[in-house]
Structure formats: C-alpha cells, structure tokens
Amino acid sequence: MIKTQNRIATLFEERDDSSKVMSLFLTAGYPDLESTVDLILGLEENGAELIELGMPFSDPLADGPTIQHSSNVAIENGITMNAIFEMVGEVRKQSEIPIILMGYINPVMRYGIERFCKEAGEAGVDGLIIPDIPIEESQIITDHADDNGLSLVYLVAPNTSDERMRQIDAQSKGFVYCVSVTGVTGAREGDEVARSVQRFISRVKENITQNPKMVGFGIKSYDDAQRIAADMDGFIVGSALIDTIREHYPAEGWKDEVFAFVHSLKYDKS
C-alpha cells in the first residue's frame, strides 16, 4: 500500500522553525541483530526525528573506518535485506518516525530494484539515499521508488557546482543531503567542518530552493550541530553515534549511554 502522505514531507511541513531536525544514521544489524529496533525507538525518545538506516555492504566507498567497521560487524552478524525490512516493520508497530534506507546500489540490484522498492514501501520505509547513483543514472530506480512512495534523496558537497546543485535540487524528494566536507564519512573537529561549511553554505542557500536542507558528515556535539546547521533545516549524525555504540557495547547499560549521547546532541545542557 502506498502512503498517502510521506512521513518525511510531513516532518518538515510540521516542524517548529526555531528548532533543527535531527537525523541519525544507524547501521542495521549493528552492534547485533537484536538491538536495531530498540535502538531506533530509543533514539526517537531522545530527540531523533528522522532515521537513516544503513544497509551494510562489503565495499562502502563513501564511508570512513567507523561505518565500514559497523557494516562489517553487521554482515558477520548475518544481516540481510529481508531482515532490514522486518526491522522497519517492527518499528512501524510502535512508531511513525520517518525512516530512510541508506546504502549502495549493488545490493539493491542484486535483490532486484523493483522487488526492493515494493518491499521497502510495504515495510514502512519512506525514502532512499544511494550515494553511488548519480542523477544521470537514477532512472533505473526513480519510477519504482515513486510507485512505492519512496523519496529519493541526493547529496551535494563543497565541490558540487552551482548548476549541478540546482539539478540535484530538482530531482530530490524529501530533502537535500548537504555534505559538509569532501571525503568519506567520519566525525571531525568542529572547526574543520565549520570552515568547510562557511565556504559553500551561501551557494547551497542560493541553489537549493525546492527542498529542505540537511547537513551532515562530522557533527559530534550539540555545539557542532547548532553552529554547522545554523542556516539549514537540520543536521545528520552518523559516525559519532556509531563510535558511541562501539565504545560502550556490550557493557551493562550501553544503550543508556547511547541514548544520553543522542539527547545531548539535540538538547542544550545549559
């Protein structure tokens, strides 16, 4: 059944303009298969408004060591595409938080693009981020995504030209993912990210006009998020969250530590 109103669109339409949307990236099946659903629900309880659920792949070209590690662990744990859809379905029994599947085209093609989009939509997925499919080649998936109510989110970076930003904006649905620095994913020092953002944020504001703008890559604290996302609609945290899981798992109370970190990203302690 196709959703009459995409949850991503609803999120941005109904959000309070004074606060930034917080999106969190979590690798499906990491640190173990049993924890993913509980983690998603706990992340939402502690301020997450959007979930990017990573589909592990053995050759994640855009990811740094942290997410590569989480993908490898999840693959070793036995994660499958069917298991990911089942996880989303379990979340949907308790939550309407928007969920985007993020990953690479190879596993999607291996699964079958039409079948993948159909089953993702039926499970309750709201969108897709596939970094290795440029807009020029996206026709292999756009129709199937549209047919199943899946928003296709594309990325822009500091080395994206103005014209290409406009093209990406025209084809994106849901939001545009603004990569704050060139290179692979990973938590970075806030000053490094801020300098990169300052150099291209004005171009983003000028050229990305049809979609909300979310900034990611390198954010690891509340101060980072507020500074870097000052002129954006929200921010995305991935590697810093995975690092926090890795630091505390499997010690007693590890989920509480993860949720406390997430709460600190969203809410000012002062």
Summary of the structure (lengths in Angstrom):
residues: 270
radius of gyration: 17.1
end to end distance: 45.0
largest distance: 50.9
contacts: 921
relative contact order: 0.16
helix: 49%
strand: 13%
